[in-house]
């Protein structure tokens, strides 16, 4: 049975070293480029006609647009509209990364902690900058709730600070762990089918069910990653 972890191995496709730093173009980078190209092509071609009565592809593009727009409106408010391009880009990048990872012989870049943490730290740093830009030093009130007794600052401030700084870790690990575990389960089940031969009918049926479930998880995790980013943005804007 093949090692289920081998599918996450990063392989250099175009070896490149600059100043002793390995900046090779890898299989992970290739799938990221493919993901960006697919998203761009999908959105560009879908709305190119701008038909009054949308066709199938234009309807799909509009569904994604409305889905993210409603997410921002419900969780951030009207002041979050200016951040729609970033949130929409984030959602589509994670979604297509999750879905492309389900295609055989591709690479699931969202199953690597360095990728998910990179996205999470961008969100974390971005909302922190927005918070200080909008509220100045008053943003530090995030770490000490208004109306709380001053004597509790010794306890509340460290708790709130740790909770705030843990956001990028929880955001990154949630996506990474779900995608990694799902792909490992699929690989293990596929290995059982090959090993059992004609007796692998039951594992094959189970594999089909798990595959459908994994597609659902791919959609759900893109939603969770994006909606948590919206919640953090809401805190930065409204101080709640």
C-alpha positions, 0 to 999 in steps of 0.5 A, spaced: 500 500 500 502 506 498 504 511 503 498 516 504 503 522 506 507 522 499 501 525 496 503 532 500 510 532 498 513 538 495 517 537 488 521 542 485 519 542 477 524 548 476 530 548 480 532 555 482 537 558 487 538 565 489 543 567 494 543 560 497 535 561 498 531 555 494 526 559 490 524 553 486 518 553 482 514 547 485 508 542 484 504 546 489 506 553 486 504 550 479 497 548 482 496 555 485 498 558 478 493 553 475 487 555 480 488 563 479 488 562 472 482 558 472 478 563 477 480 568 472 478 565 466 471 562 470 469 569 472 472 573 465 468 568 461 462 567 465 460 575 465 463 577 458 456 576 455 453 580 461 446 577 458 440 580 461 437 573 462 444 569 465 446 563 462 449 557 466 456 560 467 454 567 468 449 564 473 454 560 477 459 567 477 453 571 480 451 566 485 459 566 488 458 574 487 452 574 491 454 569 496 460 573 498 457 579 498 451 577 503 456 574 507 460 580 508 453 584 509 451 579 514 457 579 518 461 586 517 455 590 515 455 596 510 462 598 511 465 592 509 463 593 502 470 596 500 473 590 502 469 585 498 475 584 492 479 581 498 474 577 501 472 574 494 479 573 492 480 569 498 474 565 498 475 563 491 483 562 492 481 557 497 475 554 494 479 552 488 485 550 491 480 545 495 477 543 489 483 542 485 486 538 490 480 533 489 482 531 482 487 525 481 494 527 480 494 534 482 496 537 489 492 540 494 496 546 496 491 548 502 493 541 505 500 545 507 500 549 513 505 554 510 500 556 505 494 556 510 498 560 515 500 565 510 493 566 508 491 567 515 497 571 517 495 576 511 488 576 514 490 577 521 495 583 519 490 586 515 485 586 520 490 589 525 492 594 521 485 596 519 483 596 526 489 601 528 487 605 522 480 606 524 481 607 531 488 609 533 490 607 540 483 606 542 483 599 538 487 597 544 480 596 548 480 590 544 484 587 550 480 590 556 472 590 555 469 597 556 466 597 563 470 591 566 473 593 573 480 595 572 483 590 577 481 585 573 486 587 567 491 583 570 487 577 568 483 579 562 488 583 558 493 576 557 487 572 556 484 577 550 491 578 548 492 570 547 485 569 544 487 575 539 494 572 537 491 565 536 487 567 531 491 566 525 493 559 528 486 557 529 484 559 522 490 556 519 490 549 522 483 548 521 483 548 514 490 545 513 487 539 518 481 538 515 484 537 508 490 533 510 486 528 514 480 528 508 486 526 503 489 521 507 483 517 508 481 517 501 488 515 499 488 509 505 481 507 502 484 507 495 489 502 497 485 497 500 481 497 494 487 495 490 490 490 495 483 487 496 482 486 488 475 483 486 473 483 494 474 491 494 467 492 492 465 494 499 471 499 500 470 502 493 463 504 495 465 507 502 470 511 498 465 513 493 461 516 499 467 519 502 469 522 496 462 526 496 463 528 503 470 531 501 467 535 496 462 538 501 468 539 506 472 542 501 466 547 500 465 548 507 472 549 509 472 555 504 466 558 507 469 557 514 475 560 512 472 566 509 466 567 514 471 567 520 475 572 516 469 577 516 468 576 523 475 578 524 474 584 520 467 586 523 471 586 530 476 591 527 471 595 524 466 596 530 470 594 536 465 588 538 
